[in-house]
Amino acid sequence: MKLWSGRFGKDTDALVNTFNASIDFDRRLYREDIRGSMAHAKMLTDCGILSPEDGEAIQRGLSGILSDFEAGNIDFTADNEDIHMNIEALLTERIGDAGKRLHTARSRNDQVALDFRMYVRREIGVVIGHLLSLETVLCEKAKAHQATVMPGYTHLQRAQPVSFAHHLMAYANMFARDVTRLEDCRERLNKCPLGCGALAGTTYPIDRWKTAEELDFDAPVENSMDGVSDRDYALELLSDLSILMTHLSRFAEEVILWCSWEFKFVELDDAYATGSSIMPQKKNPDVAELVRGKTGRVYGHLMSLLTTMKGLPLAYNKDMQEDKEPVFDALDTVEICLPVFAAMLDTMKVLPGNMRQAAGRGFINATDCADYLTKKGMPFRDAYTVTGRLVAYCTREGKSLEELSLEELRTESELFGDDVYKALRLENCMALRNSYGGPAIRETTRQIQDIEDFVAERQQEDADT
Ligand code: ARG
């Protein structure tokens, strides 16, 4: 019999029963649901709305359900629709009338809003933990490759010299922003919807500050209609995860390029690559490809929830039951992509010789050649033209700029002297790019230190709480 069967003259149609039920996926909220109910019951007892005996029975009953479920001794059923009603029914089965009093001054609408918020809040911590581990891998790799010259690209054309460390730290900065975005989301969501009731609060003398505090929220949600119908935090989480996946996917794409024969900048560890069923020579970057591929799925979840929410009148509508699966799947996806990607990076072999060789072709020191002339007094725009002519000449002759003789160089400008060869050496070109944020070792050292501080600050806070 349904908890709400009072006003109904018939049983629910079997298909509707299946269609309406969410227990298959919202069972994940069991911990939050039980913790929320315990806080609610405690507050009801403290406020004199429940007797101490009933309060006590509820606490004991709920903790019994928690341990039995975790031991695998409880089967939830679709007949009880969702996690909230399953637990309430079970509680009543175990402790009788006291169980029936738990739902006083509460609705499933504020209950689900609470559970989901707490779930998102906890999972944000998990995602941040994975991001911080990835940052640590990036910093370690970067430290080993501050002097590893590689071509930096624009338009996927070789552009200017950078170091592998500099390239890695670009991603480290993106992931640091992802961390702060998630922290912002967590801070904004940290208001407690419990006590909003169905939509209009309650006539009981409840204390919303008590439950908010008990459940580690900063304050109660301000407006009861907003409290039961707001899913901004889920949308914000999905946006943050989508941006994070964009970063991961761009990185994955680069790893895929880097381990192709065309680049061969890195070689993946055998444990993080896969073979082909027909081509014996193949070693494929499936991990990176899957990360890139799964990005689409996370974007899809964001779009799906935005679309679910866009036309809903206030306050709660059952459409909102569709909020959970996208969030759960997006979290599952990100929570596997991050550690597997970090481990793949950690174990991959970097091939500095190949990077250096690629850097030697493609005139990535052309800007430095123009800068050389500029520093000798030629206006930059003229120096640019002179260098462009030299590049065209080199292309015809099959040479690089530093392979030209002083005589050849001087056909374009008298300003060229012996010191030009030093200026064109890629290692020097990179070392001179010591402007703030640049690839020079002094700068990458600072960047690595900044990210390490960023990580340490958070790990310290974690250890303190
Ligand atoms: N399973 C429901 C959900 O996830 C719980 C809230 C149900 N509320 C209601 N008024 N039917 O949204």
Boltz pocket constraint, residues with backbone or C-beta under 6 A from the ligand:
constraints:
  - pocket:
      binder: B
      contacts: [[A, 22], [A, 26], [A, 82], [A, 108], [A, 109], [A, 112], [A, 316], [A, 317], [A, 318], [A, 320], [A, 321], [A, 322]]
      max_distance: 6.0
